[in-house]
Amino acid sequence: MGWYALDNIDEALQDSKDKLLPFDLVTWAKLAVIVFLTGQVTGGPSYINPGLGSGDFAGPDYDNGMQNDYSPDVEASSLEMSQIGNVEAPENLTGFDAAYAVLFAVGVALFGLLLLITYITSVFRFVMFKSMIDDVRIGHAKDFLGEGLQYLVFRWITLVATVLIIGLGAGLGVALGLSFNIYGVLAGLGIGAVVLTGVVAVGIIRWIAFNLALPEMVRNDSGLSHALEKSFSEVRDQLGEVAAFWLMKLIIGIGLGIATLTVIFPVFILLLIPFIFLVIGAAAVSSLLVVPVVFLGLLVGVVISLAVAVPIRVYVYSYILEVSDDLFQ
């Protein structure tokens, strides 16, 4: 018996042909939307001057609250308490606080948008797998809302774990005050090796989740934790097969990347030349025409990228499904 990673290269190619041919515009359009939403197509004022020393702070009124001849009269040489009590906060300080509030709100909004995008891409990776098994339907998304949420949490946990590993390694290096001598270099290499090992370990877990656990969840309607447990069991039992799968998928990815670049780069270069003249012509007529022309150019670029990405993603997802199916049998 041959290796699963090699045996399924032709099988995935045949599955891709069956899914994409004969050409159907509706099917390709649906796949383009799904691929785009997987995120796998290939891929307030910032400073407010507080105004200190700008003249915004009003000084004491020497004409009304203090005599200019420095009379020994205590009542005439001191500010009245009522005046002190009525001093208001400088207007520019309020603006300074408001600016930070706006920046905080923008930061929260951007983080929320990032979470939403991560959730959408998580859901539609399940949709892509499902569309390779069954009919191509964007509506599969409603069947994987819960699975997408589980995968979202998993992706963020592993991301935070990676950041913490790197941060702790850097912090440990700073705390030890490593110097550029033999001991400092050796200690730095040791810390770097530990950090690298941790980052690679998290990367392996993420790879197993996407390439083994997600297909298992789609096929058997299982949760992420159960699918991961089953995937790790298969990795232990068939380590050689999984390693070959990883290596072959890497080679396929590199090959497809080179092929994509070979096709798409000349196309963009050929389109860029007339596009530049089109923008110049639009600017000569009216500056208002530049925006829609640029938008149209970006839209054409996205359409071309998706047209190239669809068959590539279909093949990659089909290949993952074929190999994972053999591994779990």
C-alpha positions, -999 to +999 in steps of 0.1 A: +000+000+000+013+035-009+013+066+011-020+084+015-004+117+007+008+105-027-022+083-036-047+111-032-030+137-054-048+124-085-080+117-065-081+154-054-075+165-090-104+144-102-126+157-074-117+193-084-126+186-121-159+172-110-166+203-089-155+229-114-163+214-148-182+218-169-180+255-162-210+270-145-209+307-137-232+303-107-211+276-091-179+295-097-195+327-083-206+308-051-172+293-047-156+328-052-177+342-024-169+312-001-132+314-008-132+352-002-150+347+031-125+320+042-098+347+041-077+324+020-078+342-014-040+340-017-046+366+022-100+600+158-069+621+158-038+602+166-024+630+187-041+658+207-020+687+219-031+693+255-022+729+251+000+733+282+017+766+281-004+777+251-023+805+270-054+785+276-049+785+314-062+819+327-040+834+354-052+853+385-068+887+378-042+910+395-064+940+389-094+927+407-082+900+431-048+915+442-035+950+445-006+959+423+012+980+450+014+949+473-004+966+501-001+949+535-038+948+537-045+911+539-080+913+525-067+933+495-037+911+489-054+877+488-079+860+465-113+856+478-123+820+486-153+824+464-131+832+434-110+800+441-141+779+444-154+791+411-123+781+390-134+758+362-114+730+346-095+741+315-114+735+283-084+719+266-081+692+294-117+681+287-108+678+250-078+657+260-099+633+280-125+632+252-098+623+226-086+594+247-122+582+251-126+584+213-094+565+208-105+538+233-139+535+215-122+532+181-099+505+195-128+485+210-147+488+177-116+476+157-111+447+180-148+438+177-145+440+139-114+417+140-134+392+161-163+394+136-139+388+106-122+359+124-156+344+132-168+347+095-136+332+082-139+303+107-175+295+097-167+296+060-138+272+062-164+247+073-186+258+045-158+252+020-152+217+033-189+210+032-192+224-004-165+200-015-184+170-001-220+181-011-234+208-033-218+242-034-240+264-012-233+295+008-263+286+029-242+258+045-230+286+069-261+284+090-253+248+098-218+256+112-224+287+133-216+267+165-186+250+150-173+283+137-175+298+172-155+268+186-129+273+159-128+311+166-121+305+203-094+279+194-077+303+169-076+331+195-063+308+223-035+296+201-027+331+190-025+344+225-004+313+235+021+321+207+023+358+218+028+348+254+055+323+246+074+350+226+068+376+252+079+355+281+110+345+262+119+381+255+110+392+291+132+364+305+161+376+283+157+412+295+153+401+332+185+381+330+203+410+315+221+389+290+254+404+278+273+397+246+297+371+259+299+333+258+275+328+287+250+354+274+251+340+239+245+305+252+217+316+275+201+335+246+203+305+223+188+283+250+159+307+255+155+311+218+154+273+213+127+270+240+106+298+225+110+283+190+099+249+203+068+264+219+059+284+188+064+253+165+043+232+189+014+256+188+018+257+150+015+220+148-016+220+169-032+246+146-022+225+115-038+194+130-069+213+138-074+227+103-063+196+083-077+168+104-101+180+130-122+203+108-129+177+082-138+153+110-162+178+124-178+183+090-182+146+082-194+134+116-210+165+131-187+163+162-173+190+184-139+205+181-126+189+214-137+154+203-123+159+168-090+171+181-087+142+205-094+118+176-070+137+154-042+135+179-049+097+183-045+093+146-013+113+146+002+090+173-009+059+154+001+070+119+029+095+125+046+086+092+015+091+072+007+125+088+043+136+083+041+127+047+008+145+044+024+177+059+054+175+036+033+168+005+008+196+013+038+220+018+052+210-016+018+213-033+013+247-017+047+260-029+041+247-064+006+262-066+020+295-052+047+296-079+021+287-106-003+314-093+024+340-093+035+330-128+000+335-141-013+364-121+018+387-122+019+391-160-018+397-161-016+424-135+013+440-153-006+440-186-037+455-169-017+481-149-004+500-180-038+508-195-052+514-160-025+541-153-035+559-185-071+556-176-065+572-142-045+600-158-073+606-184-100+606-157-079+631-136-076+653-167-113+654-172-123+657-135-107+648-102-141+633-091-137+606-118-105+593-102-122+576-072-147+555-093-119+545-117-096+534-089-125+515-073-132+498-106-096+488-110-095+473-075-127+454-082-112+440-114-081+430-094-102+412-068-122+394-095-090+382-112-075+371-079-107+351-070-108+335-105-073+322-099-079+313-062-111+293-067-095+262-085-065+263-062-086+263-030-109+237-044-080+214-051-064+221-017-096+214+003-103+183-018-068+170-011-072+176+026-105+158+026-092+128+006-061+123+029-080+129+061-107+104+051-081+077+045-064+085+078-096+082+098-108+049+082 
